[in-house]
Amino acid sequence: MALHKLQVDDFYDDSYKLIAIHCRLEDYRLAYLLNKHLELKLARQEKDIDFKYLESSYSIFEWDNETEYIQWNLISNVCKKEEVSLSSSGTLFDKPEKVLKTFNLITEFKKVDFFLKISDEINNVQEKLILNKLQAIPQIITSYTVNPLQIKSKDNLIF
């Protein structure tokens, strides 16, 4: 009897461009600057991207340009969460210490603050032009393209 295997990876299409952005701005300020300089209409989604049962959540801004068949997503890569420390000092009435934990959406790029995901069906997006416009924004430290095929946790970018 022949054994047939169905590989799910074959059905997922990696036809998107991914740009890493390093900047210390809040997510809404970066979305405003991208809207202004790249002439986008990014808007905050009602629900954030949640992983591991509310352990971490990442903000997402989206714009679906239906005239050019391009979907733009600005995704936060960093989630900082304050948690109570489990260490004990040995006293009965001591206040528990709070610890700031940092989680990353894409663990291979821990220093990246945001990702700009561009899903285009026609491949009419010019990456170099977008990178030049991004690097012209004074608040952005640097930006560069990332190959989505080399990311191990690329499933986190499916939403």
Backbone torsions as a table, in degrees:
resi	resn	phi	psi	omega
1	MET	NA	130.6	-177.6
2	ALA	-79.4	142.5	179.1
3	LEU	-105.2	124.3	-179.3
4	HIS	-108.2	130.1	177.7
5	LYS	-109.3	138.6	176.7
6	LEU	-113.8	116.5	-179.3
7	GLN	-96.4	121.0	-176.3
8	VAL	-71.7	-26.8	-178.9
9	ASP	-61.5	-24.9	-179.1
10	ASP	-70.0	-22.8	-176.3
11	PHE	-87.6	-20.5	-179.4
12	TYR	-84.9	128.0	-177.5
13	ASP	-97.8	122.7	-179.7
14	ASP	-92.4	42.9	-176.8
15	SER	-91.3	62.5	174.6
16	TYR	-141.3	157.4	177.3
17	LYS	-104.6	144.4	-176.5
18	LEU	-128.4	125.3	-179.8
19	ILE	-119.9	126.0	176.8
20	ALA	-87.7	137.2	-178.0
21	ILE	-126.2	126.3	174.4
22	HIS	-104.8	116.4	174.3
23	CYS	-163.0	157.4	-176.9
24	ARG	-103.0	19.0	-179.8
25	LEU	-81.3	161.1	170.4
26	GLU	-71.1	158.3	-175.3
27	ASP	-62.7	-39.2	-179.2
28	TYR	-69.0	-32.4	178.4
29	ARG	-71.3	-38.9	177.2
30	LEU	-66.3	-40.8	177.6
31	ALA	-60.9	-40.4	177.6
32	TYR	-62.2	-45.0	-179.9
33	LEU	-65.3	-38.4	177.7
34	LEU	-66.8	-40.0	177.0
35	ASN	-61.1	-39.4	-177.4
36	LYS	-72.3	-48.3	-172.6
37	HIS	-85.2	-31.4	-179.2
38	LEU	-100.8	0.8	-179.4
39	GLU	57.1	50.8	178.2
40	LEU	-103.4	177.9	175.7
41	LYS	-135.3	52.6	180.0
42	LEU	-66.4	135.5	178.6
43	ALA	-133.1	144.5	-178.7
44	ARG	-68.0	134.8	176.8
45	GLN	-78.3	153.3	-178.6
46	GLU	-65.4	-37.5	-178.7
47	LYS	-113.3	138.3	175.1
48	ASP	-80.5	169.3	174.4
49	ILE	-82.4	118.0	-178.9
50	ASP	-110.1	137.1	177.3
51	PHE	-129.9	151.2	174.1
52	LYS	54.8	50.0	175.5
53	TYR	52.6	64.6	175.2
54	LEU	63.5	19.6	175.9
55	GLU	-69.9	-37.8	178.6
56	SER	-147.0	147.1	177.1
57	SER	-137.2	146.3	-174.5
58	TYR	-128.4	132.5	-178.7
59	SER	-72.9	148.7	-180.0
60	ILE	-138.6	133.8	174.6
61	PHE	-115.6	141.3	-174.3
62	GLU	-140.9	147.3	170.6
63	TRP	-145.3	124.9	178.5
64	ASP	-103.9	101.7	179.8
65	ASN	-82.5	94.4	-174.4
66	GLU	-72.6	-24.1	-179.4
67	THR	-73.2	-33.3	-179.8
68	GLU	-107.3	3.9	179.7
69	TYR	56.5	46.9	179.9
70	ILE	-127.0	133.7	174.5
71	GLN	-113.4	125.0	-178.9
72	TRP	-106.1	133.8	176.1
73	ASN	-133.5	130.2	171.6
74	LEU	-109.0	116.7	-174.3
75	ILE	-119.9	133.0	174.7
76	SER	-74.3	139.4	179.1
77	ASN	-101.2	-11.6	-173.9
78	VAL	-118.7	133.8	173.6
79	CYS	-128.8	118.7	177.7
80	LYS	-107.6	127.6	-175.1
81	LYS	-133.3	133.5	179.8
82	GLU	-91.7	125.0	-178.8
83	GLU	-128.6	158.5	178.3
84	VAL	-79.7	132.7	180.0
85	SER	-73.1	144.3	-179.0
86	LEU	-91.4	2.4	-179.0
87	SER	-75.1	145.7	-178.4
88	SER	-112.4	137.1	179.7
89	SER	-94.5	-9.1	177.4
90	GLY	94.9	-6.7	179.1
91	THR	-101.6	156.8	-175.2
92	LEU	-77.7	-38.0	-172.6
93	PHE	-109.2	24.0	-179.2
94	ASP	-80.0	140.8	178.1
95	LYS	-74.4	138.7	177.4
96	PRO	-70.7	142.6	179.6
97	GLU	-82.0	146.1	177.3
98	LYS	-102.8	137.8	-178.1
99	VAL	-121.2	136.8	178.2
100	LEU	-93.2	113.9	179.6
101	LYS	-102.8	143.8	-179.8
102	THR	-116.0	129.1	177.0
103	PHE	-118.4	151.1	178.8
104	ASN	-123.8	140.0	177.2
105	LEU	-68.5	-48.8	176.1
106	ILE	-109.6	104.4	-171.4
107	THR	-69.6	-21.1	178.8
108	GLU	-71.7	-21.5	-178.2
109	PHE	-119.5	72.2	-176.1
110	LYS	-72.3	-22.9	-178.5
111	LYS	-90.2	-8.0	179.3
112	VAL	-79.2	134.1	-179.0
113	ASP	-88.9	-39.6	-177.2
114	PHE	-141.4	155.5	171.6
115	PHE	-121.8	139.1	173.5
116	LEU	-109.0	111.4	-179.1
117	LYS	-102.0	124.7	-177.8
118	ILE	-118.9	109.2	178.5
119	SER	-101.8	109.6	-179.8
120	ASP	-124.4	133.1	-177.8
121	GLU	-82.4	-28.3	-174.1
122	ILE	-99.1	-9.8	-176.9
123	ASN	59.9	48.0	177.6
124	ASN	-106.7	12.0	178.2
125	VAL	-88.6	129.7	179.2
126	GLN	-97.2	105.7	-175.7
127	GLU	-62.2	-41.5	-177.3
128	LYS	-64.5	-37.2	177.4
129	LEU	-66.0	-41.9	178.2
130	ILE	-64.7	-43.8	178.8
131	LEU	-62.8	-39.6	177.7
132	ASN	-63.8	-40.2	178.1
133	LYS	-68.8	-37.5	178.1
134	LEU	-65.5	-42.2	-178.2
135	GLN	-74.0	-13.9	175.7
136	ALA	-80.9	-14.0	177.8
137	ILE	-78.2	120.6	-173.9
138	PRO	-65.9	-25.9	-177.6
139	GLN	-78.6	-15.3	178.9
140	ILE	-89.2	125.7	-178.6
141	ILE	-71.2	-54.2	176.7
142	THR	-157.2	161.5	175.7
143	SER	-149.4	147.4	-178.3
144	TYR	-158.3	159.9	-179.9
145	THR	-82.9	149.6	178.4
146	VAL	-125.2	135.8	177.0
147	ASN	-79.9	115.1	-177.8
148	PRO	-64.1	-23.2	-179.3
149	LEU	-72.1	-19.9	-179.2
150	GLN	-91.6	-1.1	-179.0
151	ILE	-91.6	127.6	179.4
152	LYS	-74.0	-36.2	-177.6
153	SER	-98.9	40.2	-178.9
154	LYS	-69.8	-15.3	177.0
155	ASP	-64.9	-22.3	177.5
156	ASN	-69.8	-15.2	179.9
157	LEU	-93.5	6.6	176.5
158	ILE	-95.3	115.5	178.8
159	PHE	-150.2	NA	NA
